[in-house]
Amino acid sequence: MGKRSRKRLTDGEPRAGASTRAERDAARRRRAEAAAAPETSRRDRTRRDDRPPAPWGSFPLTEIVVFLAIVCLISAFFFHGDRSRTLLAGGAALGSLGGLELVIREHFAGFKSHSTMLATAAAIVTMVVLVLVAHPIAIWIVLGAGIAVFGVCFHLLRQAFKKRSGGVGFR
């Protein structure tokens, strides 16, 4: 027969640090109530509660766009040739738009600074347009224009975020 763990009494009193079952139950109830009570500090709130709402309400447009991007990217592996490249480019474009929408919404609501990402997107669009419009163009001109657009956009986007966030440059 195995030994059972019991609290030993020393001189008729429980040993130091021992607690009764009623004390343990009361402490357990207090911990459960504290965990169930709503927290009011900013740090304890979930980040999802602070996010700015979408302009189209509760319709999951961003999630649908990202899902379509995933479908396009996966289906690109089942085709060959031009169709595969088209699906791959379309999936990448849809995924980028889905993420970019959320980034724009968070940045201009003052929730989180995405100055770098937005400035990079503007620089990439500038470089793509330059290559498509003036096809035989030197690469250093395209890169220079991209760097210039990035710098200007980064500065302007950082200033816009500071206005909306109450003077904070980043979060």
MDTraj code that builds the backbone (N, CA, C; nanometers):
import mdtraj as md
import numpy as np

residues = "MET GLY LYS ARG SER ARG LYS ARG LEU THR ASP GLY GLU PRO ARG ALA GLY ALA SER THR ARG ALA GLU ARG ASP ALA ALA ARG ARG ARG ARG ALA GLU ALA ALA ALA ALA PRO GLU THR SER ARG ARG ASP ARG THR ARG ARG ASP ASP ARG PRO PRO ALA PRO TRP GLY SER PHE PRO LEU THR GLU ILE VAL VAL PHE LEU ALA ILE VAL CYS LEU ILE SER ALA PHE PHE PHE HIS GLY ASP ARG SER ARG THR LEU LEU ALA GLY GLY ALA ALA LEU GLY SER LEU GLY GLY LEU GLU LEU VAL ILE ARG GLU HIS PHE ALA GLY PHE LYS SER HIS SER THR MET LEU ALA THR ALA ALA ALA ILE VAL THR MET VAL VAL LEU VAL LEU VAL ALA HIS PRO ILE ALA ILE TRP ILE VAL LEU GLY ALA GLY ILE ALA VAL PHE GLY VAL CYS PHE HIS LEU LEU ARG GLN ALA PHE LYS LYS ARG SER GLY GLY VAL GLY PHE ARG".split()
xyz = np.array([
    [0.0828, -0.1169, 0.0000],
    [0.0000, 0.0000, 0.0000],
    [0.0876, 0.1237, 0.0000],
    [0.0485, 0.2259, -0.0845],
    [0.1279, 0.3466, -0.0958],
    [0.0988, 0.4462, 0.0140],
    [0.1922, 0.5366, 0.0330],
    [0.1738, 0.6407, 0.1333],
    [0.0829, 0.7482, 0.0778],
    [0.0052, 0.8038, 0.1623],
    [-0.0803, 0.9149, 0.1250],
    [-0.0212, 1.0435, 0.1790],
    [-0.0334, 1.1483, 0.0997],
    [0.0193, 1.2772, 0.1425],
    [-0.0835, 1.3430, 0.2332],
    [-0.0477, 1.3643, 0.3551],
    [-0.1352, 1.4310, 0.4514],
    [-0.0577, 1.5402, 0.5216],
    [-0.1293, 1.6414, 0.5604],
    [-0.0653, 1.7463, 0.6391],
    [-0.0437, 1.6927, 0.7798],
    [0.0756, 1.7085, 0.8259],
    [0.1089, 1.6586, 0.9596],
    [0.0828, 1.7671, 1.0628],
    [0.0283, 1.7291, 1.1690],
    [0.0054, 1.8220, 1.2786],
    [0.1268, 1.8178, 1.3714],
    [0.1725, 1.9343, 1.4080],
    [0.2800, 1.9414, 1.5068],
    [0.2235, 2.0079, 1.6296],
    [0.2155, 1.9370, 1.7347],
    [0.1598, 1.9864, 1.8612],
    [0.0163, 2.0313, 1.8443],
    [-0.0605, 1.9608, 1.7639],
    [-0.2019, 1.9923, 1.7495],
    [-0.2316, 2.1024, 1.6505],
    [-0.1293, 2.1699, 1.5926],
    [-0.1534, 2.2772, 1.4958],
    [-0.0901, 2.2416, 1.3629],
    [-0.1498, 2.2905, 1.2532],
    [-0.0901, 2.2601, 1.1228],
    [0.0462, 2.3256, 1.1098],
    [0.1325, 2.2637, 1.0274],
    [0.2665, 2.3176, 1.0090],
    [0.2616, 2.4536, 0.9386],
    [0.3687, 2.5278, 0.9453],
    [0.3752, 2.6622, 0.8878],
    [0.3587, 2.6550, 0.7367],
    [0.2818, 2.7462, 0.6790],
    [0.2619, 2.7516, 0.5345],
    [0.1465, 2.6649, 0.4878],
    [0.0899, 2.5844, 0.5723],
    [-0.0216, 2.4983, 0.5326],
    [-0.1498, 2.5805, 0.5345],
    [-0.2425, 2.5442, 0.4476],
    [-0.3697, 2.6159, 0.4437],
    [-0.4830, 2.5149, 0.4458],
    [-0.5975, 2.5640, 0.4839],
    [-0.7131, 2.4755, 0.4880],
    [-0.7779, 2.4711, 0.3511],
    [-0.8623, 2.3745, 0.3323],
    [-0.9320, 2.3613, 0.2041],
    [-1.0188, 2.4829, 0.1765],
    [-1.0837, 2.5381, 0.2759],
    [-1.1692, 2.6558, 0.2590],
    [-1.0869, 2.7772, 0.2152],
    [-0.9660, 2.7920, 0.2707],
    [-0.8801, 2.9034, 0.2299],
    [-0.8366, 2.8884, 0.0846],
    [-0.8009, 2.7648, 0.0463],
    [-0.7607, 2.7412, -0.0930],
    [-0.8767, 2.7655, -0.1880],
    [-0.9964, 2.7224, -0.1528],
    [-1.1139, 2.7459, -0.2375],
    [-1.1441, 2.8944, -0.2506],
    [-1.1319, 2.9692, -0.1422],
    [-1.1567, 3.1136, -0.1465],
    [-1.0531, 3.1834, -0.2350],
    [-0.9266, 3.1423, -0.2232],
    [-0.8219, 3.2017, -0.3075],
    [-0.8469, 3.1686, -0.4546],
    [-0.8910, 3.0471, -0.4820],
    [-0.9209, 3.0070, -0.6200],
    [-1.0363, 3.0901, -0.6763],
    [-1.1401, 3.1152, -0.5959],
    [-1.2530, 3.1982, -0.6400],
    [-1.2082, 3.3409, -0.6674],
    [-1.1213, 3.3964, -0.5810],
    [-1.0721, 3.5330, -0.6021],
    [-0.9920, 3.5427, -0.7322],
    [-0.9082, 3.4435, -0.7595],
    [-0.8311, 3.4447, -0.8841],
    [-0.9225, 3.4344, -1.0061],
    [-1.0267, 3.3518, -0.9977],
    [-1.1198, 3.3374, -1.1105],
    [-1.1969, 3.4664, -1.1342],
    [-1.2392, 3.5342, -1.0260],
    [-1.3099, 3.6611, -1.0412],
    [-1.2188, 3.7687, -1.0987],
    [-1.0937, 3.7703, -1.0563],
    [-0.9988, 3.8697, -1.1081],
    [-0.9715, 3.8456, -1.2561],
    [-0.9672, 3.7204, -1.2975],
    [-0.9432, 3.6900, -1.4388],
    [-1.0640, 3.7248, -1.5245],
    [-1.1842, 3.7132, -1.4678],
    [-1.3063, 3.7423, -1.5430],
    [-1.3381, 3.8912, -1.5475],
    [-1.2829, 3.9695, -1.4548],
    [-1.3118, 4.1133, -1.4505],
    [-1.2468, 4.1823, -1.5700],
    [-1.3193, 4.2771, -1.6332],
    [-1.2607, 4.3484, -1.7474],
    [-1.1489, 4.4410, -1.7018],
    [-1.0415, 4.4412, -1.7784],
    [-0.9272, 4.5278, -1.7490],
    [-0.9471, 4.6613, -1.8191],
    [-0.9053, 4.7683, -1.7548],
    [-0.9277, 4.9003, -1.8126],
    [-0.8001, 4.9639, -1.8674],
    [-0.6844, 4.9092, -1.8333],
    [-0.5625, 4.9727, -1.8820],
    [-0.5401, 4.9399, -2.0288],
    [-0.4724, 5.0290, -2.0994],
    [-0.4490, 5.0129, -2.2432],
    [-0.3652, 4.8887, -2.2720],
    [-0.2685, 4.8613, -2.1879],
    [-0.1809, 4.7487, -2.2113],
    [-0.2551, 4.6157, -2.2027],
    [-0.3568, 4.6060, -2.1189],
    [-0.4275, 4.4808, -2.0993],
    [-0.5343, 4.4558, -2.2051],
    [-0.5768, 4.5591, -2.2753],
    [-0.6764, 4.5390, -2.3801],
    [-0.6132, 4.4681, -2.4987],
    [-0.6939, 4.3954, -2.5713],
    [-0.6399, 4.3274, -2.6886],
    [-0.6167, 4.4289, -2.7984],
    [-0.5189, 4.4022, -2.8834],
    [-0.4862, 4.4944, -2.9921],
    [-0.5988, 4.4964, -3.0950],
    [-0.6757, 4.3932, -3.1039],
    [-0.7854, 4.3871, -3.1998],
    [-0.8925, 4.4922, -3.1666],
    [-0.9113, 4.5205, -3.0367],
    [-1.0118, 4.6188, -2.9963],
    [-0.9744, 4.7595, -3.0405],
    [-0.8458, 4.7891, -3.0512],
    [-0.8009, 4.9230, -3.0847],
    [-0.7956, 4.9496, -3.2347],
    [-0.7961, 4.8452, -3.3147],
    [-0.7817, 4.8626, -3.4597],
    [-0.8959, 4.9462, -3.5151],
    [-0.8656, 5.0306, -3.6131],
    [-0.9720, 5.1119, -3.6726],
    [-1.0667, 5.0247, -3.7548],
    [-1.1947, 5.0552, -3.7515],
    [-1.2901, 4.9732, -3.8273],
    [-1.2774, 4.9997, -3.9772],
    [-1.3154, 4.8998, -4.0543],
    [-1.3122, 4.9143, -4.2000],
    [-1.4247, 5.0074, -4.2441],
    [-1.4056, 5.0821, -4.3524],
    [-1.5106, 5.1730, -4.3978],
    [-1.6356, 5.1001, -4.4461],
    [-1.6246, 4.9722, -4.4811],
    [-1.7396, 4.8965, -4.5306],
    [-1.8067, 4.8161, -4.4203],
    [-1.7729, 4.8440, -4.2961],
    [-1.8398, 4.7803, -4.1832],
    [-1.7825, 4.6436, -4.1509],
    [-1.8695, 4.5501, -4.1186],
    [-1.8238, 4.4187, -4.0749],
    [-1.8074, 4.3196, -4.1896],
    [-1.8299, 4.3634, -4.3138],
    [-1.8124, 4.2736, -4.4281],
    [-1.6641, 4.2381, -4.4409],
    [-1.6290, 4.1095, -4.4505],
    [-1.4871, 4.0688, -4.4500],
    [-1.4189, 4.0821, -4.5867],
    [-1.4145, 4.2023, -4.6410],
    [-1.3587, 4.2240, -4.7743],
    [-1.2093, 4.1919, -4.7799],
    [-1.1334, 4.2370, -4.6823],
    [-0.9898, 4.2108, -4.6814],
    [-0.9624, 4.0613, -4.6730],
    [-1.0366, 3.9910, -4.5899],
    [-1.0166, 3.8472, -4.5762],
    [-1.0501, 3.7740, -4.7056],
    [-1.1535, 3.8190, -4.7763],
    [-1.1909, 3.7566, -4.9037],
    [-1.0817, 3.7800, -5.0081],
    [-1.0279, 3.9022, -5.0130],
    [-0.9219, 3.9331, -5.1088],
    [-0.7979, 3.8476, -5.0807],
    [-0.7621, 3.8327, -4.9543],
    [-0.6459, 3.7504, -4.9196],
    [-0.6731, 3.6034, -4.9526],
    [-0.7950, 3.5568, -4.9290],
    [-0.8296, 3.4188, -4.9650],
    [-0.8184, 3.3968, -5.1155],
    [-0.8690, 3.4921, -5.1948],
    [-0.8558, 3.4806, -5.3403],
    [-0.7088, 3.4810, -5.3831],
    [-0.6265, 3.5590, -5.3147],
    [-0.4835, 3.5601, -5.3448],
    [-0.4218, 3.4235, -5.3186],
    [-0.4584, 3.3625, -5.2085],
    [-0.4059, 3.2295, -5.1764],
    [-0.4508, 3.1274, -5.2799],
    [-0.5787, 3.1348, -5.3208],
    [-0.6302, 3.0428, -5.4227],
    [-0.5534, 3.0618, -5.5534],
    [-0.5301, 3.1865, -5.5936],
    [-0.4550, 3.2122, -5.7175],
    [-0.3125, 3.1592, -5.7085],
    [-0.2477, 3.1822, -5.5959],
    [-0.1088, 3.1380, -5.5809],
    [-0.0981, 2.9851, -5.5812],
    [-0.1911, 2.9186, -5.5160],
    [-0.1876, 2.7718, -5.5148],
    [-0.2214, 2.7156, -5.6522],
    [-0.3229, 2.7727, -5.7174],
    [-0.3619, 2.7198, -5.8484],
    [-0.2573, 2.7487, -5.9558],
    [-0.1693, 2.8447, -5.9336],
    [-0.0634, 2.8736, -6.0307],
    [0.0308, 2.7553, -6.0467],
    [0.0398, 2.6695, -5.9465],
    [0.1287, 2.5538, -5.9545],
    [0.0686, 2.4390, -6.0359],
    [-0.0606, 2.4455, -6.0646],
    [-0.1253, 2.3389, -6.1411],
    [-0.1340, 2.3686, -6.2905],
    [-0.0953, 2.4888, -6.3305],
    [-0.0983, 2.5267, -6.4712],
    [0.0440, 2.5549, -6.5184],
    [0.0597, 2.5619, -6.6502],
    [0.1911, 2.5902, -6.7077],
    [0.1785, 2.7021, -6.8095],
    [0.2864, 2.7716, -6.8319],
    [0.2891, 2.8742, -6.9357],
    [0.2353, 3.0068, -6.8885],
    [0.1663, 3.0742, -6.9811],
    [0.1156, 3.2093, -6.9527],
    [0.0111, 3.2104, -6.8414],
    [-0.0735, 3.1090, -6.8364],
    [-0.1780, 3.1048, -6.7332],
    [-0.1152, 3.0973, -6.5939],
    [-0.0103, 3.0196, -6.5793],
    [0.0564, 3.0076, -6.4502],
    [0.1165, 3.1409, -6.4075],
    [0.1827, 3.2091, -6.5001],
    [0.2417, 3.3392, -6.4673],
    [0.1338, 3.4418, -6.4329],
    [0.0232, 3.4373, -6.5058],
    [-0.0868, 3.5303, -6.4782],
    [-0.1458, 3.5059, -6.3400],
    [-0.1684, 3.3798, -6.3052],
    [-0.2219, 3.3481, -6.1726],
    [-0.1239, 3.3866, -6.0623],
    [0.0031, 3.3641, -6.0857],
    [0.1049, 3.4001, -5.9867],
    [0.1094, 3.5515, -5.9658],
    [0.1091, 3.6271, -6.0745],
    [0.1109, 3.7739, -6.0643],
    [-0.0186, 3.8250, -6.0011],
    [-0.1313, 3.7676, -6.0397],
    [-0.2595, 3.8094, -5.9818],
    [-0.2678, 3.7794, -5.8333],
    [-0.2189, 3.6613, -5.7928],
    [-0.2188, 3.6269, -5.6506],
    [-0.1296, 3.7192, -5.5695],
    [-0.0128, 3.7509, -5.6244],
    [0.0770, 3.8426, -5.5541],
    [0.0159, 3.9824, -5.5443],
    [-0.0480, 4.0265, -5.6519],
    [-0.1108, 4.1594, -5.6508],
    [-0.2272, 4.1644, -5.5518],
    [-0.3126, 4.0608, -5.5520],
    [-0.4261, 4.0586, -5.4588],
    [-0.3793, 4.0510, -5.3134],
    [-0.2788, 3.9696, -5.2867],
    [-0.2260, 3.9607, -5.1506],
    [-0.1667, 4.0929, -5.1043],
    [-0.0968, 4.1590, -5.1948],
    [-0.0387, 4.2893, -5.1605],
    [-0.1471, 4.3926, -5.1343],
    [-0.2514, 4.3918, -5.2155],
    [-0.3618, 4.4870, -5.1947],
    [-0.4339, 4.4604, -5.0637],
    [-0.4531, 4.3338, -5.0301],
    [-0.5185, 4.3006, -4.9032],
    [-0.4394, 4.3515, -4.7841],
    [-0.3086, 4.3324, -4.7872],
    [-0.2251, 4.3817, -4.6784],
    [-0.2123, 4.5329, -4.6785],
    [-0.2033, 4.5904, -4.7971],
    [-0.1871, 4.7351, -4.8091],
    [-0.3107, 4.8098, -4.7576],
    [-0.4276, 4.7525, -4.7786],
    [-0.5503, 4.8167, -4.7287],
    [-0.5468, 4.8284, -4.5774],
    [-0.5090, 4.7214, -4.5099],
    [-0.5022, 4.7236, -4.3640],
    [-0.3950, 4.8206, -4.3156],
    [-0.2822, 4.8230, -4.3847],
    [-0.1725, 4.9131, -4.3479],
    [-0.2158, 5.0589, -4.3613],
    [-0.2836, 5.0922, -4.4701],
    [-0.3312, 5.2298, -4.4910],
    [-0.4296, 5.2689, -4.3816],
    [-0.5235, 5.1795, -4.3512],
    [-0.6253, 5.2084, -4.2503],
    [-0.5617, 5.2304, -4.1131],
    [-0.4689, 5.1433, -4.0737],
    [-0.4044, 5.1579, -3.9432],
    [-0.3171, 5.2824, -3.9366],
    [-0.2463, 5.3126, -4.0452],
    [-0.1554, 5.4271, -4.0447],
    [-0.2316, 5.5584, -4.0316],
    [-0.3340, 5.5762, -4.1134],
    [-0.4045, 5.7040, -4.1130],
    [-0.5052, 5.7179, -3.9998],
    [-0.5261, 5.6120, -3.9215],
    [-0.6077, 5.6228, -3.8007],
    [-0.5204, 5.6524, -3.6786],
    [-0.3870, 5.6488, -3.6958],
    [-0.2977, 5.6742, -3.5843],
    [-0.2799, 5.5539, -3.4948],
    [-0.3169, 5.4349, -3.5431],
    [-0.3041, 5.3138, -3.4615],
    [-0.1613, 5.2628, -3.4598],
    [-0.0998, 5.2531, -3.5764],
    [0.0365, 5.2020, -3.5875],
    [0.1024, 5.2663, -3.7081],
    [0.2280, 5.3047, -3.6939],
    [0.2985, 5.3699, -3.8032],
    [0.3483, 5.2676, -3.9048],
    [0.3068, 5.2864, -4.0301],
    [0.3521, 5.2017, -4.1400],
    [0.4151, 5.2891, -4.2478],
    [0.4883, 5.3921, -4.2060],
    [0.5475, 5.4865, -4.3003],
    [0.6417, 5.4181, -4.3977],
    [0.7239, 5.3291, -4.3496],
    [0.8218, 5.2618, -4.4343],
    [0.7539, 5.1763, -4.5404],
    [0.6542, 5.0995, -4.5002],
    [0.5861, 5.0115, -4.5949],
    [0.5100, 5.0913, -4.7006],
    [0.4423, 5.1959, -4.6593],
    [0.3670, 5.2772, -4.7550],
    [0.4608, 5.3523, -4.8494],
    [0.5723, 5.4025, -4.7975],
    [0.6692, 5.4717, -4.8837],
    [0.7326, 5.3741, -4.9819],
    [0.7578, 5.2528, -4.9381],
    [0.8122, 5.1504, -5.0275],
    [0.7126, 5.1157, -5.1371],
    [0.5861, 5.1034, -5.1026],
    [0.4831, 5.0737, -5.2035],
    [0.4768, 5.1860, -5.3074],
    [0.4848, 5.3104, -5.2629],
    [0.4825, 5.4226, -5.3567],
    [0.6054, 5.4215, -5.4474],
    [0.7219, 5.3877, -5.3916],
    [0.8443, 5.3809, -5.4714],
    [0.8364, 5.2690, -5.5751],
    [0.7822, 5.1545, -5.5376],
    [0.7693, 5.0419, -5.6307],
    [0.6736, 5.0765, -5.7437],
    [0.5618, 5.1386, -5.7099],
    [0.4655, 5.1792, -5.8141],
    [0.5323, 5.2783, -5.9092],
    [0.6088, 5.3727, -5.8559],
    [0.6791, 5.4701, -5.9400],
    [0.7760, 5.4009, -6.0342],
    [0.8537, 5.3073, -5.9827],
    [0.9519, 5.2385, -6.0662],
    [0.8847, 5.1532, -6.1738],
    [0.7743, 5.0868, -6.1394],
    [0.7031, 5.0048, -6.2387],
    [0.6461, 5.0935, -6.3491],
    [0.5861, 5.2059, -6.3117],
    [0.5300, 5.2967, -6.4121],
    [0.6402, 5.3517, -6.5021],
    [0.7541, 5.3877, -6.4445],
    [0.8654, 5.4375, -6.5257],
    [0.9131, 5.3329, -6.6270],
    [0.9244, 5.2105, -6.5828],
    [0.9708, 5.1049, -6.6737],
    [0.8683, 5.0775, -6.7827],
    [0.7402, 5.0813, -6.7485],
    [0.6363, 5.0531, -6.8480],
    [0.6168, 5.1677, -6.9462],
    [0.6297, 5.2910, -6.8995],
    [0.6065, 5.4065, -6.9865],
    [0.7285, 5.4345, -7.0733],
    [0.8443, 5.4422, -7.0132],
    [0.9671, 5.4722, -7.0875],
    [1.0528, 5.3466, -7.0874],
    [1.0149, 5.2503, -7.1695],
    [1.0772, 5.1170, -7.1636],
    [1.2292, 5.1172, -7.1778],
    [1.2881, 5.1701, -7.2813],
    [1.4356, 5.1672, -7.2808],
    [1.4892, 5.2808, -7.1936],
    [1.4967, 5.2564, -7.0627],
    [1.5432, 5.3581, -6.9683],
    [1.6538, 5.2969, -6.8822],
    [1.7497, 5.3787, -6.8454],
    [1.8620, 5.3307, -6.7645],
    [1.8137, 5.2924, -6.6247],
    [1.8695, 5.1855, -6.5713],
    [1.8288, 5.1363, -6.4408],
    [1.8607, 5.2356, -6.3298],
    [1.9678, 5.3136, -6.3433],
    [2.0023, 5.4086, -6.2380],
    [1.9003, 5.5219, -6.2305],
    [1.8360, 5.5542, -6.3419],
    [1.7298, 5.6560, -6.3393],
    [1.6087, 5.6017, -6.2647],
    [1.5749, 5.4769, -6.2920],
    [1.4610, 5.4133, -6.2244],
    [1.4875, 5.4028, -6.0743],
    [1.6053, 5.3576, -6.0367],
    [1.6396, 5.3469, -5.8943],
    [1.6462, 5.4840, -5.8267],
    [1.7002, 5.5822, -5.8940],
    [1.7053, 5.7170, -5.8372],
    [1.5667, 5.7741, -5.8130],
    [1.4776, 5.7541, -5.9111],
    [1.3401, 5.8018, -5.8937],
    [1.2715, 5.7282, -5.7789],
    [1.2953, 5.5982, -5.7681],
    [1.2364, 5.5208, -5.6576],
    [1.2855, 5.5675, -5.5219],
    [1.4150, 5.5936, -5.5120],
    [1.4713, 5.6409, -5.3845],
    [1.4181, 5.7797, -5.3494],
    [1.4058, 5.8668, -5.4489],
    [1.3530, 6.0014, -5.4235],
    [1.2073, 5.9960, -5.3775],
    [1.1268, 5.9144, -5.4458],
    [0.9859, 5.9013, -5.4066],
    [0.9748, 5.8415, -5.2669],
    [1.0584, 5.7417, -5.2370],
    [1.0572, 5.6821, -5.1038],
    [1.0868, 5.7870, -4.9968],
    [1.1897, 5.8673, -5.0175],
    [1.2275, 5.9679, -4.9182],
    [1.1191, 6.0710, -4.8925],
    [1.0620, 6.1226, -5.0007],
    [0.9565, 6.2236, -4.9860],
    [0.8330, 6.1638, -4.9193],
    [0.7910, 6.0460, -4.9667],
    [0.6720, 5.9823, -4.9096],
    [0.6924, 5.9450, -4.7634],
    [0.8107, 5.8950, -4.7290],
    [0.8374, 5.8577, -4.5905],
    [0.8226, 5.9782, -4.4984],
    [0.8803, 6.0903, -4.5384],
    [0.8713, 6.2115, -4.4563],
    [0.7249, 6.2566, -4.4413],
    [0.6516, 6.2622, -4.5517],
    [0.5120, 6.3069, -4.5465],
    [0.4242, 6.2101, -4.4675],
    [0.4460, 6.0814, -4.4854],
    [0.3659, 5.9822, -4.4121],
    [0.3974, 5.9855, -4.2629],
    [0.5225, 6.0069, -4.2269],
    [0.5578, 6.0165, -4.0847],
    [0.4911, 6.1383, -4.0214],
    [0.4874, 6.2509, -4.0936],
    [0.4215, 6.3712, -4.0424],
    [0.2714, 6.3482, -4.0265],
    [0.2114, 6.2805, -4.1230],
    [0.0673, 6.2507, -4.1144],
    [0.0379, 6.1615, -3.9943],
    [0.1236, 6.0631, -3.9687],
    [0.1016, 5.9761, -3.8534],
    [0.1168, 6.0529, -3.7229],
    [0.2139, 6.1423, -3.7170],
    [0.2330, 6.2212, -3.5948],
    [0.1093, 6.3049, -3.5639],
    [0.0472, 6.3605, -3.6676],
    [-0.0745, 6.4407, -3.6466],
    [-0.1868, 6.3565, -3.5888],
    [-0.2037, 6.2378, -3.6409],
    [-0.3175, 6.1540, -3.6019],
    [-0.2941, 6.0772, -3.4718],
    [-0.1685, 6.0597, -3.4334],
    [-0.1409, 5.9837, -3.3124],
    [-0.1129, 6.0724, -3.1918],
    [-0.1213, 6.2007, -3.2088],
    [-0.0980, 6.2908, -3.0975],
    [0.0477, 6.3248, -3.0752],
    [0.1294, 6.3223, -3.1803],
    [0.2674, 6.3624, -3.1708],
    [0.3658, 6.2479, -3.1602],
    [0.3187, 6.1261, -3.1528],
    [0.4084, 6.0105, -3.1437],
    [0.4538, 5.9746, -3.2844],
    [0.5849, 5.9535, -3.3040],
    [0.6393, 5.9233, -3.4361],
    [0.6216, 5.7800, -3.4792],
    [0.6100, 5.6874, -3.3829],
    [0.5928, 5.5461, -3.4178],
    [0.5270, 5.4742, -3.3021],
    [0.4640, 5.3601, -3.3325],
    [0.4032, 5.2721, -3.2312],
    [0.4255, 5.1308, -3.2694],
])
top = md.Topology()
chain = top.add_chain()
for i, resn in enumerate(residues, 1):
    res = top.add_residue(resn, chain, resSeq=i)
    for name in ("N", "CA", "C"):
        top.add_atom(name, md.element.get_by_symbol(name[0]), res)
traj = md.Trajectory(xyz[None], top)
